[in-house]
Amino acid sequence: MPLEALLHFVHISDTHLLAPNQIKDFSGIQPELALYAEQVLAWPHHPVTAMEALIREINTLPLKLDFVLHTGDIAGEDQSDYAWMTELFNQLRYPVIYLPGNHDRGADLTPLYPQAGQPIYELEVNGVQIVCLDSCHAEIRDAGWLDAEQLSRLETICAAPDTRPLLVALHHHPLPIDVAWLDNLRLGNGETFHQILLRARHRLCGVFCGHIHHSVDIFRDGILYSSVASAAYQFLGWPGQAQSALDMRADPGFNMVTVTPEQTLVRHHRYRIVRG
């Protein structure tokens, strides 16, 4: 018997879009990131080509989605012009829920979504409450931090006598993944965040993030934390790894998420970039 699905959505992240003729600017990069910079510049696919492949892959899925969730780093350079990106995302057959990543910090994202600039916003889809957070901080370049306002509002949401299923989304990974160079860039107050979520774990279907360019699922204290591969390029992230580098053999990917009244299913999907 088919599952009774409340939601079907695709989770994407870290598209790192650049204008069609733009090249990533690594001037002034720290010496320890030199290998990473060299590999990104040698990557065989421009982010726009990668995005076009992602759109084709999602649009040909054999089921109807409720939405696409983008957990940030929409652009690959700070202060990008997001107006032209709407033309790409509008090619998707489904609405997109956007969150800012560290590369989107301080940018005008209103061409993409009207809630841009709000540190936290909520919406409801098919009776499921979705809470979107901004884990970027003006004084922290790449790591994440949730300000007091967001934590306070989240605490109110989690303590409320609400029976709706709940999804929470943000860019930075809240809990360590045992990869030193990536954990140095995680959500700095992730433990506080986790303790707040415990109050709603009876209805919390999952916490969805990006940032690490890896599909990693963590199950802690009854809460699912799920990150997703990048739609552009993947990081190396084996346990204990300290060197920042790309996995030059890994394909891009997304997660197909199904939420039912009893469970959350996360299917990890990879695909090849082939020019259309």
C-alpha positions in Angstrom: 0.0 0.0 0.0 1.5 3.4 -0.9 2.5 5.6 2.0 0.3 8.5 3.0 2.6 11.4 2.1 2.1 14.8 3.6 5.0 16.3 1.6 7.3 15.4 -1.3 10.1 17.9 -1.7 13.6 18.1 -3.2 16.3 19.5 -1.0 19.1 21.3 -2.9 21.9 23.5 -1.7 25.1 25.3 -2.6 24.5 26.1 -6.2 27.3 28.7 -6.1 26.0 30.5 -9.2 28.2 32.8 -11.1 27.2 34.9 -14.1 27.7 32.9 -17.3 31.1 34.5 -18.1 32.2 35.0 -14.5 35.1 33.1 -12.8 35.4 32.7 -9.1 37.7 35.3 -7.5 40.1 33.8 -5.0 42.4 36.8 -4.6 43.5 37.2 -1.0 42.6 33.6 -0.1 44.3 32.1 3.0 47.3 29.8 2.2 45.7 26.8 3.7 42.8 27.0 1.1 45.2 27.2 -1.9 44.5 23.6 -2.9 40.7 24.1 -2.7 40.9 27.3 -4.8 43.0 25.5 -7.4 40.5 22.7 -7.6 37.5 24.9 -7.9 39.2 26.8 -10.8 39.9 23.5 -12.5 36.4 22.2 -12.1 35.2 21.2 -15.6 31.6 22.6 -15.3 30.5 26.2 -14.9 27.9 26.6 -12.1 25.3 27.7 -14.7 25.9 24.4 -16.6 25.5 22.5 -13.3 22.3 24.4 -12.5 20.8 23.6 -15.9 21.5 19.9 -15.3 19.9 20.1 -11.9 16.8 21.7 -13.3 16.5 19.0 -16.0 16.9 16.3 -13.3 14.2 17.7 -11.0 11.8 18.5 -13.8 11.9 14.9 -15.1 11.2 13.2 -11.7 8.4 10.7 -12.0 6.3 12.3 -9.2 4.8 15.7 -8.4 6.7 17.8 -5.8 5.2 20.2 -3.3 8.3 22.5 -3.5 12.1 22.6 -3.8 14.0 23.6 -0.7 17.3 25.6 -1.3 19.3 25.8 1.9 21.7 28.5 0.8 24.9 29.6 -1.0 22.7 30.4 -3.9 25.5 32.5 -5.4 29.2 31.8 -5.5 30.4 35.3 -4.8 29.5 37.8 -2.1 27.2 40.7 -3.3 26.1 39.0 -6.5 23.3 40.2 -8.6 20.4 37.8 -8.0 18.0 39.3 -10.5 19.3 37.2 -13.4 19.2 34.0 -11.3 15.4 34.2 -11.2 15.4 33.3 -14.8 17.2 30.0 -14.0 15.1 29.1 -11.0 11.9 30.0 -12.8 12.6 27.1 -15.2 11.8 24.7 -12.3 8.3 23.3 -12.4 7.9 23.8 -8.7 8.0 26.7 -6.2 11.3 27.2 -4.4 11.8 28.0 -0.7 15.1 29.9 -0.3 17.5 30.4 2.6 20.6 32.5 2.6 24.1 31.0 2.9 27.4 32.6 3.9 28.0 33.5 0.3 24.6 35.3 0.2 25.3 37.2 3.4 24.1 40.8 3.2 23.0 40.5 -0.4 19.6 41.7 -1.8 17.8 38.4 -2.3 14.3 40.0 -2.8 14.4 39.2 -6.6 14.2 35.5 -5.5 11.8 35.6 -2.6 9.8 38.3 -0.7 10.8 37.1 2.8 14.5 37.9 2.1 16.0 40.0 4.9 13.8 38.5 7.6 16.0 36.6 10.0 13.3 33.9 10.5 10.2 33.2 8.6 7.5 30.6 8.6 5.1 29.0 6.1 2.7 26.1 6.0 2.4 23.6 3.2 -0.1 20.8 3.4 -0.5 21.3 7.1 3.2 21.1 7.8 4.9 24.0 9.6 8.2 25.1 8.0 10.5 27.4 9.8 13.4 29.0 7.8 16.3 30.5 9.6 19.2 32.8 8.6 22.3 31.3 10.1 24.7 33.9 8.6 26.2 36.6 10.8 27.5 40.0 9.7 30.7 39.6 11.7 31.4 35.9 10.9 32.6 35.3 7.4 32.0 31.5 6.8 30.8 29.9 10.0 27.3 30.2 11.3 25.5 31.8 14.2 21.8 32.2 15.2 21.1 35.6 16.8 19.1 36.0 20.0 15.9 37.1 18.1 15.8 33.9 16.1 16.6 31.6 19.0 13.8 33.3 21.0 11.2 33.0 18.3 12.3 29.4 17.7 11.9 28.6 21.4 8.4 30.1 21.3 7.5 27.9 18.2 8.9 24.7 19.8 7.2 25.3 23.2 3.8 26.1 21.6 1.0 23.5 22.0 1.0 23.0 18.2 0.2 19.6 16.7 1.4 20.3 13.2 4.4 18.4 11.8 7.4 20.7 11.9 10.4 21.1 9.5 13.3 23.4 10.3 15.8 24.6 7.7 19.0 26.6 7.8 22.3 26.8 5.9 25.0 25.8 8.4 25.3 22.3 9.9 24.4 22.5 13.6 26.3 19.4 14.9 29.9 18.2 14.3 30.4 15.7 11.5 34.0 14.7 12.5 35.6 16.6 9.7 37.9 19.2 11.3 38.0 21.8 8.5 34.2 21.7 8.0 33.4 21.6 11.7 35.4 24.8 12.1 32.7 26.4 9.9 29.6 24.9 11.5 26.8 26.7 13.4 28.7 28.2 16.4 25.7 27.9 18.8 24.5 24.6 17.4 24.2 23.0 20.9 21.9 25.7 22.1 19.9 25.3 18.9 19.6 21.5 19.5 18.4 22.0 23.1 15.6 24.3 21.9 14.5 21.8 19.3 14.2 19.1 21.9 11.0 20.7 23.1 9.4 20.0 19.8 10.9 16.6 18.9 7.5 14.9 19.2 6.4 16.7 16.0 9.8 17.6 14.4 10.2 15.7 11.1 13.7 16.9 10.4 16.3 19.7 10.3 17.6 20.4 6.8 20.9 22.2 6.0 23.6 22.6 3.4 27.1 24.2 3.6 29.2 21.0 3.8 28.7 19.9 0.2 27.9 16.4 1.5 24.9 14.2 2.2 25.2 13.4 5.9 22.3 12.3 8.1 22.7 12.6 11.9 20.1 11.1 14.3 20.5 12.6 17.8 18.0 12.6 20.7 15.2 11.7 18.4 15.9 14.5 15.9 17.0 14.0 12.3 19.6 16.4 10.9 20.0 16.0 7.1 22.5 17.8 4.9 22.7 17.5 1.1 25.3 17.3 -1.6 26.1 20.5 -3.5 24.5 21.1 -6.9 27.9 22.4 -8.1 30.9 20.5 -6.6 31.6 18.3 -3.6 34.0 18.6 -0.7 36.2 15.8 0.7 34.8 15.0 4.1 36.1 11.7 5.5 36.2 11.3 9.3 39.2 13.2 10.8 40.1 15.0 7.6 41.8 18.4 8.2 42.8 19.4 4.7 40.2 21.5 2.7 39.8 19.9 -0.7 37.3 18.9 -3.4 36.3 15.4 -4.3 37.1 15.7 -8.0 35.3 12.4 -8.8 32.0 13.0 -7.1 28.9 13.9 -8.9 26.4 16.6 -7.8 23.2 15.6 -6.1 20.0 16.4 -4.3 17.8 14.7 -1.6 14.3 13.6 -2.3 12.4 13.9 1.0 9.0 12.4 1.8 7.2 13.3 5.0 4.4 11.0 6.2 2.4 11.1 9.5 4.7 8.4 10.8 8.2 9.0 9.3 10.6 11.0 7.2 12.3 9.4 4.2 15.4 10.9 2.7 16.6 9.5 -0.6 20.1 10.6 -1.7 20.3 11.0 -5.5 23.4 11.7 -7.6 23.4 12.5 -11.3 25.9 13.3 -14.1 26.2 16.8 -15.6 25.5 16.5 -19.3 25.0 19.5 -21.4 21.4 19.8 -22.7 
